[in-house]
Amino acid sequence: MHNTFDDFESHHLSDGFDQIPDDIILLIFNKLSDIKSLTRCRSVTKRFNLLVLQAENILVKVDCVVSSETGDSILLHVLKSLLQSLHDLISPKQRYNSSFPPRNQSSPSEILRDFEKIKRLEIELPSGDLRLEKGIVLRWKAEFGKSLETCVILAIRSIDEVKGEDCVQSNGDDMEGNSGLKLRVVWTISALIAASTRHYLLREVIREHKQIEDLVLRDREGEGTVVMNKQGLGEFRESEGEGNVRTVGWRNRTTVPAMRMRMRHAARIDLPCGVRVTGATLVVIKPTNGNEVMKNDNEEQVEDNGMALGVFEGVFGEVVGALLKKPSYLLEMNSF
């Protein structure tokens, strides 16, 4: 009878998580994904400490930007800020693994070094890189391999709510003359520089975590997103091994290749939801490749439209749909 009571008491004093298979706990960790929460989980038990490092989905969410006078990029500073907060989080606590000491970390690869099986990595910055004139809304999404593969940019001068009786669809496509076109080209170049800078700064993570199959770098404001899929990541690693990832200027970034840009513009669009958009411009960008099969303009437009649809959601997606009905203008830009 005594032994039975001891067994009963021992059973109820044991950790309930001990009864849960590792696969289930890993599924929970992958759903959790946030690296700060996962770091806290490492301090719970030895088992958790080991299992957390096998998580395949990781979200690195940067909370703030620290100021600097060194001229480093904003991305590097926000990652340093995150590293400091992670250090503050784990340093007062006893750790189960001696391989997890505080380090003088200065890159995203240092944050992730102990994680062994990352397949999907998402990094979220607190804000975008660009600071355009007041009221301008800019959204962009760029897909990379060893270099830029595609980029879709949406720029809007203003977004306002209007009353139903004022909602009259505008067919105007005026771009405010040459100055308006030049301004939109500047917006486009600014977005491409921001994208190529973000892409370059990911190289160390890609090099050290060869198992990553999906990589996304975005900001909380929704300004810009860099995407790399499994094929693009493989191309980047191969190219970097051959020393083909170049830098330009005083700030390290990936070289933007020669491009073909298809631009559409509308002076005003009144959406069914009661929103008026003025000065909307859509730019679809693809690198020019001398070896590609020549396509006629209709084929190119169909391909570009397919690239633009579904990139943005909500009001921005509606604006894209309206702009795709407008005439397009083709521009070419040299590598920079």
C-alpha positions as CSV (number, residue, x, y, z in Angstrom):
1,M,0.0,0.0,0.0
2,H,2.9,2.3,0.8
3,N,4.6,1.6,-2.5
4,T,1.3,2.3,-4.4
5,F,0.9,5.7,-2.6
6,D,4.5,6.6,-3.5
7,D,4.0,5.7,-7.1
8,F,0.8,7.8,-7.2
9,E,2.6,10.8,-5.6
10,S,5.6,10.5,-7.9
11,H,3.4,10.4,-10.9
12,H,1.5,13.6,-10.0
13,L,4.7,15.4,-9.0
14,S,6.3,14.7,-12.4
15,D,6.3,17.3,-15.1
16,G,3.3,16.9,-17.4
17,F,5.3,17.8,-20.4
18,D,7.4,14.7,-19.9
19,Q,4.4,12.7,-21.2
20,I,4.2,14.7,-24.5
21,P,6.3,13.4,-27.4
22,D,9.1,15.5,-28.8
23,D,7.3,15.9,-32.1
24,I,4.3,17.6,-30.5
25,I,6.5,20.0,-28.5
26,L,8.5,20.9,-31.6
27,L,5.2,21.6,-33.4
28,I,4.3,24.0,-30.6
29,F,7.7,25.7,-30.8
30,N,7.4,26.1,-34.6
31,K,4.0,27.7,-34.2
32,L,5.4,30.0,-31.5
33,S,8.4,30.8,-33.8
34,D,9.3,34.2,-32.0
35,I,12.9,34.0,-31.0
36,K,12.5,35.9,-27.7
37,S,9.7,33.5,-26.6
38,L,11.8,30.5,-27.7
39,T,14.8,31.9,-25.8
40,R,12.7,32.0,-22.6
41,C,11.6,28.4,-23.2
42,R,15.2,27.3,-23.2
43,S,15.5,28.2,-19.6
44,V,12.5,26.0,-18.5
45,T,14.1,22.5,-18.7
46,K,17.1,20.7,-20.2
47,R,14.7,19.0,-22.6
48,F,13.2,22.3,-23.7
49,N,16.7,23.7,-24.1
50,L,17.6,21.0,-26.6
51,L,14.3,20.9,-28.4
52,V,14.1,24.7,-29.0
53,L,17.3,24.5,-31.0
54,Q,15.6,22.1,-33.4
55,A,12.8,24.5,-34.3
56,E,12.4,25.0,-38.0
57,N,10.4,28.2,-38.1
58,I,12.0,31.3,-36.6
59,L,10.7,34.8,-36.3
60,V,13.2,37.5,-35.4
61,K,11.2,40.6,-34.4
62,V,13.2,43.7,-33.8
63,D,11.6,46.1,-31.3
64,C,13.5,49.3,-31.7
65,V,16.2,51.2,-33.5
66,V,19.3,52.5,-31.8
67,S,21.0,55.6,-33.0
68,S,24.5,55.7,-34.3
69,E,27.1,58.0,-35.7
70,T,29.2,55.4,-37.3
71,G,27.4,55.4,-40.7
72,D,26.3,51.8,-40.4
73,S,23.0,50.7,-42.0
74,I,19.8,50.9,-40.1
75,L,19.3,47.2,-40.5
76,L,22.6,46.5,-38.7
77,H,21.6,48.8,-35.8
78,V,18.2,47.3,-35.3
79,L,19.7,43.8,-35.2
80,K,22.2,45.0,-32.6
81,S,19.4,46.3,-30.6
82,L,17.6,42.9,-30.7
83,L,20.8,41.1,-29.7
84,Q,21.2,43.4,-26.7
85,S,17.7,42.7,-25.5
86,L,18.2,38.9,-26.0
87,H,21.4,39.2,-23.9
88,D,19.5,41.0,-21.2
89,L,16.9,38.3,-21.3
90,I,19.1,35.3,-20.8
91,S,22.1,36.6,-18.9
92,P,20.6,36.7,-15.3
93,K,19.3,33.1,-15.6
94,Q,21.1,29.8,-15.2
95,R,21.6,28.1,-18.5
96,Y,21.6,24.4,-19.1
97,N,23.9,24.4,-22.1
98,S,27.4,25.9,-21.7
99,S,27.5,26.6,-25.4
100,F,25.0,29.4,-25.0
101,P,27.0,32.1,-23.2
102,P,26.5,35.8,-23.8
103,R,28.6,37.0,-26.8
104,N,29.5,40.2,-28.3
105,Q,27.0,39.7,-31.1
106,S,26.7,42.1,-34.0
107,S,24.8,40.2,-36.8
108,P,21.7,38.2,-37.3
109,S,23.8,35.0,-37.8
110,E,25.0,35.4,-34.2
111,I,21.4,35.4,-32.9
112,L,20.7,32.2,-34.8
113,R,24.0,30.4,-34.4
114,D,22.7,27.8,-31.9
115,F,19.7,26.9,-33.9
116,E,20.4,23.8,-35.9
117,K,17.5,23.1,-38.3
118,I,16.0,26.4,-39.4
119,K,14.0,26.0,-42.6
120,R,11.8,29.2,-42.6
121,L,13.3,32.4,-41.3
122,E,11.4,35.7,-41.0
123,I,13.0,38.9,-39.8
124,E,10.7,41.8,-39.0
125,L,12.2,45.4,-38.7
126,P,10.3,48.1,-36.7
127,S,10.2,50.5,-39.6
128,G,11.0,50.9,-43.3
129,D,14.2,52.2,-44.8
130,L,12.9,55.1,-46.8
131,R,11.8,58.6,-45.6
132,L,10.0,60.2,-48.5
133,E,8.1,63.5,-48.5
134,K,5.2,63.6,-46.1
135,G,2.0,61.8,-47.3
136,I,3.8,59.5,-49.9
137,V,3.0,55.8,-49.4
138,L,5.5,53.4,-50.9
139,R,5.1,49.6,-51.0
140,W,7.6,47.2,-52.6
141,K,8.3,43.5,-52.7
142,A,11.6,42.1,-54.2
143,E,12.5,38.5,-54.9
144,F,16.2,37.7,-54.9
145,G,18.5,34.8,-55.8
146,K,22.2,35.7,-56.3
147,S,20.8,39.1,-57.4
148,L,17.5,40.8,-58.0
149,E,15.0,38.5,-59.9
150,T,11.8,40.5,-59.7
151,C,10.5,43.6,-57.9
152,V,7.0,45.2,-57.7
153,I,6.7,48.8,-56.5
154,L,3.5,50.7,-55.7
155,A,3.8,54.4,-54.9
156,I,0.8,56.6,-54.0
157,R,0.9,60.4,-53.4
158,S,-2.2,60.4,-51.1
159,I,-5.0,58.2,-49.9
160,D,-8.3,59.9,-48.7
161,E,-11.8,58.8,-47.7
162,V,-14.5,60.4,-49.9
163,K,-18.3,60.4,-49.7
164,G,-20.3,58.2,-52.0
165,E,-21.6,60.9,-54.2
166,D,-18.0,62.1,-54.9
167,C,-16.7,58.7,-56.0
168,V,-16.3,59.2,-59.7
169,Q,-13.8,56.9,-61.4
170,S,-11.0,59.0,-63.0
171,N,-9.5,58.0,-66.3
172,G,-6.7,60.5,-66.1
173,D,-3.2,59.3,-66.4
174,D,-1.3,62.5,-66.2
175,M,2.1,62.1,-64.5
176,E,2.7,65.8,-63.9
177,G,5.1,66.1,-66.8
178,N,8.8,65.3,-66.8
179,S,9.3,66.3,-63.2
180,G,6.6,63.8,-62.1
181,L,8.3,61.0,-64.1
182,K,11.7,61.8,-62.7
183,L,10.3,61.8,-59.2
184,R,8.8,58.4,-59.6
185,V,12.1,57.1,-61.1
186,V,13.8,58.4,-57.9
187,W,11.2,56.5,-55.8
188,T,11.9,53.4,-57.8
189,I,15.7,53.7,-57.4
190,S,15.3,54.3,-53.6
191,A,13.3,51.2,-53.2
192,L,15.8,49.1,-55.2
193,I,18.7,50.4,-53.1
194,A,16.8,49.5,-49.9
195,A,16.0,46.0,-51.2
196,S,19.6,45.4,-52.4
197,T,21.0,46.6,-49.0
198,R,18.7,44.2,-47.1
199,H,19.6,41.4,-49.4
200,Y,23.4,41.9,-48.9
201,L,23.1,42.0,-45.1
202,L,21.5,38.5,-45.1
203,R,24.5,36.8,-46.6
204,E,26.1,35.7,-43.4
205,V,22.8,34.0,-42.2
206,I,22.5,32.3,-45.6
207,R,26.1,31.1,-45.5
208,E,25.9,29.6,-42.0
209,H,22.4,28.1,-42.2
210,K,22.4,26.1,-45.4
211,Q,19.2,24.3,-44.4
212,I,17.1,27.5,-44.8
213,E,14.6,27.1,-47.6
214,D,12.5,30.2,-47.2
215,L,13.7,33.6,-46.1
216,V,11.7,36.8,-45.6
217,L,12.9,40.2,-44.5
218,R,10.1,42.7,-44.0
219,D,9.3,45.7,-41.8
220,R,6.3,46.2,-39.4
221,E,5.1,49.3,-41.4
222,G,4.7,47.1,-44.5
223,E,6.9,49.3,-46.6
224,G,9.2,46.7,-48.2
225,T,9.7,42.9,-48.3
226,V,12.7,40.9,-49.5
227,V,11.9,37.2,-50.3
228,M,14.2,34.4,-51.1
229,N,13.0,30.9,-51.9
230,K,14.9,27.6,-51.9
231,Q,16.1,28.0,-55.4
232,G,17.2,31.6,-54.9
233,L,19.0,30.7,-51.7
234,G,20.9,28.0,-53.5
235,E,21.9,30.4,-56.3
236,F,23.1,33.0,-53.8
237,R,25.3,30.5,-51.9
238,E,26.8,29.2,-55.1
239,S,27.4,32.7,-56.4
240,E,29.0,33.9,-53.1
241,G,31.3,30.9,-53.2
242,E,32.5,32.0,-56.6
243,G,33.0,35.6,-55.3
244,N,30.3,37.1,-57.6
245,V,28.3,39.1,-55.0
246,R,29.6,42.6,-55.4
247,T,29.3,45.8,-53.4
248,V,28.8,49.3,-54.6
249,G,29.6,52.7,-53.0
250,W,30.2,53.4,-49.3
251,R,27.3,51.1,-48.2
252,N,27.5,47.4,-48.8
253,R,24.7,46.1,-51.0
254,T,24.1,43.7,-53.8
255,T,24.6,45.1,-57.3
256,V,21.3,45.8,-59.0
257,P,21.4,44.4,-62.5
258,A,20.3,46.1,-65.7
259,M,16.5,46.2,-65.7
260,R,13.4,46.6,-67.7
261,M,10.7,48.5,-65.9
262,R,7.0,48.6,-66.9
263,M,5.3,51.6,-65.4
264,R,1.6,52.5,-65.1
265,H,0.2,55.6,-63.6
266,A,-3.2,57.1,-62.7
267,A,-3.8,60.7,-61.6
268,R,-6.8,59.6,-59.5
269,I,-8.6,56.3,-58.7
270,D,-11.9,56.2,-56.7
271,L,-12.3,52.7,-55.2
272,P,-15.7,51.1,-54.5
273,C,-14.8,51.1,-50.8
274,G,-15.0,54.9,-50.6
275,V,-11.3,55.6,-50.9
276,R,-9.7,58.1,-53.3
277,V,-6.1,57.5,-54.4
278,T,-4.2,60.2,-56.1
279,G,-0.9,60.0,-58.0
280,A,-0.7,56.1,-58.0
281,T,2.2,54.5,-59.8
282,L,2.9,50.8,-60.3
283,V,6.3,49.6,-61.5
284,V,7.1,46.0,-62.4
285,I,10.8,45.3,-62.7
286,K,12.7,42.4,-64.2
287,P,16.4,42.2,-65.0
288,T,17.3,42.2,-68.7
289,N,19.0,39.0,-69.9
290,G,20.6,38.8,-73.3
291,N,20.1,35.0,-73.4
292,E,16.3,35.0,-72.8
293,V,13.8,34.2,-75.5
294,M,12.4,37.3,-77.0
295,K,8.7,37.9,-76.2
296,N,6.2,40.2,-77.8
297,D,4.8,43.1,-75.8
298,N,1.5,41.3,-75.2
299,E,3.3,38.3,-73.7
300,E,5.4,40.6,-71.6
301,Q,2.4,42.4,-70.3
302,V,0.6,39.2,-69.3
303,E,3.7,38.1,-67.5
304,D,4.1,41.4,-65.7
305,N,0.5,41.5,-64.7
306,G,0.8,38.1,-63.2
307,M,3.8,39.2,-61.2
308,A,1.9,42.3,-59.8
309,L,-1.4,40.6,-58.9
310,G,-1.5,39.2,-55.4
311,V,1.6,41.0,-54.2
312,F,-0.3,43.6,-52.1
313,E,-3.5,43.1,-50.1
314,G,-6.5,45.3,-49.2
315,V,-6.7,48.8,-50.6
316,F,-3.3,48.4,-52.2
317,G,-4.3,45.3,-54.0
318,E,-7.4,47.1,-55.4
319,V,-5.2,50.0,-56.5
320,V,-2.9,47.5,-58.4
321,G,-6.0,46.0,-60.1
322,A,-7.1,49.4,-61.3
323,L,-3.6,50.4,-62.5
324,L,-3.3,47.2,-64.5
325,K,-6.1,48.5,-66.7
326,K,-4.0,51.6,-67.6
327,P,-1.6,52.0,-70.5
328,S,2.0,51.0,-69.6
329,Y,5.3,52.6,-70.3
330,L,8.6,50.7,-70.7
331,L,11.8,52.1,-69.3
332,E,15.3,50.6,-69.1
333,M,17.9,51.2,-66.5
334,N,21.6,50.2,-66.4
335,S,23.1,48.2,-63.6
336,F,24.1,50.2,-60.5
